[in-house]
């Protein structure tokens, strides 16, 4: 059974959504001044959240940036960048996930999108994994401080999938599409759907994955597309699942 809070799960030994399109481009000229609080950054980007979530996200940022002085967890160390990158990506993912779903964040790093999703969507059953021992332990400590019951697996996703089943896997910035599909290839019976945050090069990644043969048993579609402030090109949510026989 997974352990929660500050205890990470030690490295194991060998052993339907609706497409949407979001457009944040009108906000591209609103990021010049640095916001002193998360609430100010949210207002700058015309995002409304409950006060309880704003407080929890602000605590998350504070803890993340503190740990980031000791271990490289994120490049987004101000509220505006956090909102424009991490929060908007997490919100876009959130819109593709049904209520009550069990979810695994693959290669969580500093907890994005997993911990952010756990705050935005308390109805989800969120777990996280990272093969880096240091990162997994830090994320587990942050989750404990935020009173989030999110198991943290200190292991590769291939091994985590041997321990349990999940309905949805999510990932951001963990590698090219072909490599992710290679990791997950033997394990599709352990989860239903994969949601990936990708940038404007996603069509090239799709072509590369097809060329290498990793898309043959799968279907892939662009579930959502959106522009993020200060970022050239379009970001997308890719939904990947097995083809129905």
C-alpha positions as CSV (number, residue, x, y, z in Angstrom):
1,X,0.0,0.0,0.0
2,X,1.3,3.5,-0.8
3,X,2.5,5.6,2.2
4,X,1.5,9.2,2.3
5,X,2.8,12.5,3.5
6,X,6.6,12.7,4.1
7,X,7.2,9.1,3.4
8,X,8.1,8.2,-0.2
9,X,7.7,4.8,-1.7
10,X,11.2,3.4,-2.0
11,X,12.6,2.3,-5.3
12,X,11.3,-1.1,-6.2
13,X,13.8,-3.8,-7.0
14,X,13.7,-5.9,-10.2
15,X,10.8,-7.3,-10.2
16,X,-13.4,10.1,-22.3
17,X,-12.6,13.7,-22.4
18,X,-13.9,16.5,-24.6
19,X,-11.5,18.5,-26.9
20,X,-11.1,22.2,-26.1
21,X,-9.2,25.2,-27.2
22,X,-7.9,27.8,-24.8
23,X,-6.5,31.1,-25.9
24,X,-4.3,33.1,-23.5
25,X,-2.8,35.3,-26.3
26,X,-4.6,38.4,-25.1
27,X,-2.6,38.3,-22.0
28,X,0.8,38.3,-23.7
29,X,1.4,42.0,-22.9
30,X,0.4,41.8,-19.2
31,X,3.6,40.2,-17.8
32,X,6.0,43.1,-17.7
33,X,5.6,44.0,-14.0
34,X,6.4,41.4,-11.4
35,X,3.5,40.5,-9.1
36,X,4.2,40.6,-5.4
37,X,1.5,38.0,-4.6
38,X,-0.1,35.0,-6.3
39,X,-3.4,36.7,-6.2
40,X,-2.0,39.7,-8.1
41,X,-0.5,37.4,-10.7
42,X,-3.8,35.6,-11.1
43,X,-5.6,38.9,-11.6
44,X,-3.0,40.0,-14.1
45,X,-3.9,36.8,-16.1
46,X,-7.6,37.1,-15.5
47,X,-7.7,33.8,-13.6
48,X,-10.2,33.3,-10.8
49,X,-9.7,30.7,-8.0
50,X,-11.2,30.1,-4.6
51,X,-9.3,31.8,-1.8
52,X,-8.5,28.5,-0.2
53,X,-6.8,27.3,-3.4
54,X,-4.9,30.5,-3.8
55,X,-3.6,30.2,-0.2
56,X,-2.5,26.6,-0.8
57,X,-0.9,27.4,-4.1
58,X,1.0,30.3,-2.5
59,X,2.3,27.9,0.2
60,X,3.3,25.5,-2.5
61,X,5.3,28.1,-4.3
62,X,7.0,29.3,-1.1
63,X,8.1,25.7,-0.2
64,X,9.1,24.9,-3.8
65,X,11.3,28.0,-4.1
66,X,12.9,27.4,-0.7
67,X,13.9,23.8,-1.7
68,X,14.9,25.0,-5.1
69,X,17.9,26.8,-3.5
70,X,19.2,23.3,-2.5
71,X,18.1,21.2,-5.5
72,X,17.1,22.1,-9.0
73,X,13.3,21.7,-9.1
74,X,12.0,24.5,-11.2
75,X,13.1,27.6,-13.3
76,X,9.8,29.3,-12.5
77,X,10.6,31.2,-9.3
78,X,8.2,34.1,-9.4
79,X,4.4,34.2,-9.3
80,X,3.9,35.5,-12.8
81,X,6.0,32.7,-14.4
82,X,4.4,30.1,-12.2
83,X,0.9,31.2,-13.3
84,X,1.9,31.6,-17.0
85,X,3.6,28.2,-17.2
86,X,2.8,25.8,-14.4
87,X,-0.7,26.8,-13.5
88,X,-2.1,27.3,-17.0
89,X,-0.7,24.0,-18.1
90,X,-2.2,22.3,-15.0
91,X,-5.6,23.9,-15.7
92,X,-5.5,22.8,-19.3
93,X,-4.9,19.2,-18.1
94,X,-7.5,19.5,-15.4
95,X,-10.2,20.2,-18.0
96,X,-9.5,16.8,-19.7
97,X,-9.9,14.7,-16.5
98,X,-13.2,13.4,-15.3
99,X,-14.2,13.5,-11.6
100,X,-12.9,10.9,-9.2
101,X,-10.2,9.6,-11.5
102,X,-7.0,7.9,-10.2
103,X,-4.1,9.7,-11.7
104,X,-0.3,9.3,-11.8
105,X,2.0,12.2,-12.5
106,X,5.0,10.7,-14.4
107,X,8.4,12.4,-13.7
108,X,6.8,15.0,-11.4
109,X,10.1,16.9,-10.7
110,X,9.0,19.7,-8.4
111,X,5.4,18.6,-8.3
112,X,4.0,20.0,-11.5
113,X,1.5,19.1,-12.7
114,X,0.7,16.6,-9.9
115,X,0.6,18.7,-6.8
116,X,-1.0,21.6,-8.6
117,X,-3.7,19.2,-9.9
118,X,-4.2,17.9,-6.4
119,X,-4.9,21.4,-5.2
120,X,-7.1,22.5,-8.1
121,X,-9.0,19.2,-8.2
122,X,-9.4,17.7,-4.7
123,X,-11.8,15.2,-6.2
124,X,-9.0,13.4,-8.0
125,X,-6.9,10.6,-6.5
126,X,-3.4,11.9,-7.4
127,X,-0.1,10.0,-7.1
128,X,3.3,11.1,-8.2
129,X,6.5,9.4,-9.2
130,X,10.1,10.5,-10.0
131,X,13.2,8.3,-10.5
132,X,15.3,11.0,-8.7
133,X,15.5,10.1,-5.0
134,X,16.1,13.7,-3.9
135,X,13.2,15.1,-6.0
136,X,10.8,12.5,-4.8
137,X,11.7,13.1,-1.1
138,X,11.3,16.9,-1.5
139,X,8.0,16.6,-3.2
140,X,6.8,14.2,-0.5
141,X,7.8,16.8,2.2
142,X,6.0,19.6,0.3
143,X,2.9,17.4,0.0
144,X,3.0,16.7,3.8
145,X,3.3,20.4,4.6
146,X,0.3,21.1,2.4
147,X,-1.7,18.3,4.0
148,X,-2.1,16.6,0.6
149,X,-2.7,12.9,0.6
150,X,-0.7,12.2,-2.5
151,X,1.5,9.1,-2.6
152,X,5.0,9.8,-4.0
153,X,6.8,6.9,-5.6
154,X,10.6,7.1,-5.7
155,X,10.9,5.0,-8.9
156,X,10.5,4.9,-12.6
157,X,7.0,4.8,-14.0
158,X,7.6,1.3,-15.5
159,X,8.1,-0.1,-12.0
160,X,5.3,2.0,-10.4
161,X,2.8,0.5,-12.9
162,X,3.7,-3.0,-11.6
163,X,2.4,-2.0,-8.2
164,X,-1.0,-0.7,-9.1
165,X,-3.4,0.5,-11.8
166,X,-4.3,4.1,-12.7
167,X,-7.0,5.5,-15.0
168,X,-4.9,8.4,-16.3
169,X,-1.2,9.2,-16.6
170,X,-0.1,12.8,-17.0
171,X,3.4,14.1,-17.9
172,X,5.1,17.3,-18.8
173,X,8.6,17.9,-19.9
174,X,9.8,14.4,-19.2
175,X,11.1,13.5,-22.7
176,X,10.1,13.3,-26.4
177,X,6.9,11.5,-27.3
178,X,8.6,8.4,-28.7
179,X,10.6,7.8,-25.5
180,X,7.6,8.1,-23.3
181,X,5.7,5.6,-25.5
182,X,8.6,3.3,-25.4
183,X,8.6,3.3,-21.6
184,X,4.9,2.7,-21.4
185,X,4.7,0.2,-24.3
186,X,4.4,-3.0,-22.2
187,X,2.1,-1.5,-19.6
188,X,-1.0,-0.2,-21.3
189,X,-3.1,-2.8,-19.5
190,X,-2.3,-1.0,-16.3
191,X,-3.9,2.4,-17.2
192,X,-6.5,3.8,-19.6
193,X,-5.2,7.1,-21.0
194,X,-2.1,9.2,-21.2
195,X,-2.3,13.0,-21.2
196,X,0.8,15.0,-22.3
197,X,1.6,18.7,-22.2
198,X,3.5,19.5,-25.4
199,X,4.8,22.6,-27.1
200,X,4.6,23.7,-30.8
201,X,7.0,20.9,-31.9
202,X,4.4,18.2,-31.0
203,X,3.7,17.4,-34.7
204,X,7.4,16.6,-35.2
205,X,7.4,14.4,-32.1
206,X,4.4,12.6,-33.4
207,X,6.1,12.0,-36.7
208,X,9.2,10.7,-35.0
209,X,7.2,8.4,-32.8
210,X,5.3,7.1,-35.8
211,X,8.6,6.5,-37.7
212,X,10.0,4.5,-34.8
213,X,6.8,2.4,-34.7
214,X,5.6,3.4,-31.2
215,X,2.1,4.6,-32.5
216,X,1.0,1.5,-34.2
217,X,-1.3,0.1,-31.5
218,X,-2.3,3.6,-30.3
219,X,-4.5,6.5,-31.3
220,X,-3.4,10.1,-30.5
221,X,-5.3,13.3,-30.8
222,X,-4.9,17.0,-29.8
223,X,-7.4,17.3,-26.9
224,X,-6.8,21.0,-26.3
225,X,-4.7,23.9,-27.6
226,X,-3.8,27.2,-26.0
227,X,-1.4,30.1,-26.0
228,X,0.6,30.9,-22.8
229,X,1.8,34.4,-22.0
230,X,5.3,35.3,-23.2
231,X,5.7,32.0,-25.0
232,X,5.9,31.7,-28.8
233,X,3.8,29.1,-30.5
234,X,0.9,26.9,-29.3
235,X,0.9,24.5,-26.4
236,X,-1.3,21.4,-26.6
237,X,-2.7,18.6,-24.5
238,X,-2.2,15.3,-26.3
239,X,-4.5,12.4,-25.4
240,X,-3.1,8.9,-26.2
241,X,-4.9,5.6,-25.7
242,X,-5.0,2.1,-27.1
243,X,-7.1,1.7,-30.3
244,X,-10.3,-0.2,-29.7
245,X,-10.4,-3.6,-31.3
